[in-house]
Amino acid sequence: MSFVRIGSFEAKPAQIPELIRIYEDEVQPSMRAEPGNLSACLLQQQGAENLFLVCTAWQTQADAERYESSGQALANVGK
């Protein structure tokens, strides 16, 4: 069984196109390259386009925690 993490956040409407671009071009490829990562996706809520979910799946909880503690997760959030 895999381990899934889900995060939610609200974006400023004017920054949404850039947020999506950065996630797809930079964050998602970086995260997918991490050991144990199975998937990473950004979901935008229909009807409330400024609300987002980030869903990541990992082979194990230890893989997810290793990514989180590596500093890469914080770097990606900062983008």
ABEGO torsion letter per residue (X at the ends): XBBBBBBBBBBBAAAAAAAAAAAAAAAAAAAAABBGBABBBBBBBBGBAABBBBBBBBABAAAAAAAAAAGAAAAAAAX
